[in-house]
Amino acid sequence: MHETYTPRGDGLPPHYTGHWRHDMANEVNALTMATSAARHMLQLGDVQSAMLNLARAEDAAMRCSELLRFAPSTR
């Protein structure tokens, strides 16, 4: 994540929204790919690999949650 996500008294830089959207899209992609890989691993019977991918998905979801805390205003 970019340091610009920390709120500042002097306002956010002009590029903040673009960086935020890019980072959110990356995390959603990571979440989608990890859950898809976990499903495939379960179909193959590889529970250990599936669990690793589910942990990756959980991490990406937590990063999405953190990004949403500092979402740009839509006003």
C-alpha positions as CSV (number, residue, x, y, z in Angstrom):
1,M,0.0,0.0,0.0
2,H,1.0,3.6,-0.5
3,E,1.9,5.8,2.4
4,T,-0.6,8.4,1.1
5,Y,-3.4,6.2,2.6
6,T,-2.7,7.7,6.0
7,P,-5.1,10.7,6.4
8,R,-3.3,14.0,6.6
9,G,-4.4,17.4,7.9
10,D,-3.3,19.1,4.7
11,G,-5.5,16.9,2.4
12,L,-4.8,14.1,0.1
13,P,-2.5,14.3,-3.0
14,P,-4.3,14.6,-6.4
15,H,-3.2,11.0,-7.5
16,Y,-4.7,9.4,-4.3
17,T,-7.9,8.2,-5.9
18,G,-6.1,6.5,-8.9
19,H,-3.6,4.8,-6.6
20,W,-6.4,3.7,-4.3
21,R,-8.5,2.2,-7.2
22,H,-5.4,0.4,-8.6
23,D,-4.5,-1.1,-5.2
24,M,-8.1,-2.2,-4.5
25,A,-8.3,-3.8,-8.0
26,N,-5.1,-5.7,-7.3
27,E,-6.4,-7.0,-4.0
28,V,-9.7,-8.1,-5.4
29,N,-7.8,-9.9,-8.2
30,A,-5.6,-11.6,-5.6
31,L,-8.7,-12.7,-3.6
32,T,-10.4,-14.0,-6.7
33,M,-7.4,-16.0,-8.0
34,A,-6.6,-17.4,-4.5
35,T,-10.2,-18.7,-4.0
36,S,-10.2,-20.1,-7.5
37,A,-6.9,-21.9,-7.0
38,A,-8.2,-23.2,-3.6
39,R,-11.3,-24.6,-5.3
40,H,-9.1,-26.4,-7.9
41,M,-6.8,-27.8,-5.3
42,L,-9.7,-29.2,-3.4
43,Q,-11.0,-30.8,-6.6
44,L,-7.6,-32.5,-6.9
45,G,-7.7,-33.6,-3.2
46,D,-4.8,-31.3,-2.2
47,V,-6.2,-29.9,1.0
48,Q,-2.8,-28.5,2.2
49,S,-2.4,-26.4,-1.0
50,A,-6.1,-25.3,-0.8
51,M,-5.5,-24.1,2.8
52,L,-2.5,-22.1,1.7
53,N,-4.6,-20.4,-1.0
54,L,-7.4,-19.7,1.4
55,A,-4.9,-18.0,3.7
56,R,-3.8,-15.9,0.8
57,A,-7.4,-15.0,0.1
58,E,-7.9,-14.1,3.7
59,D,-4.9,-11.8,3.6
60,A,-6.1,-10.1,0.5
61,A,-9.6,-9.6,2.1
62,M,-7.9,-8.0,5.1
63,R,-6.0,-5.7,2.8
64,C,-9.3,-4.7,1.1
65,S,-10.8,-4.0,4.4
66,E,-7.8,-1.7,5.3
67,L,-8.0,0.1,1.9
68,L,-11.8,0.7,2.5
69,R,-10.9,2.5,5.8
70,F,-9.2,5.2,3.7
71,A,-11.5,5.1,0.6
72,P,-11.6,8.5,-1.2
73,S,-14.7,10.5,-0.9
74,T,-17.3,10.1,-3.6
75,R,-18.8,13.6,-3.1
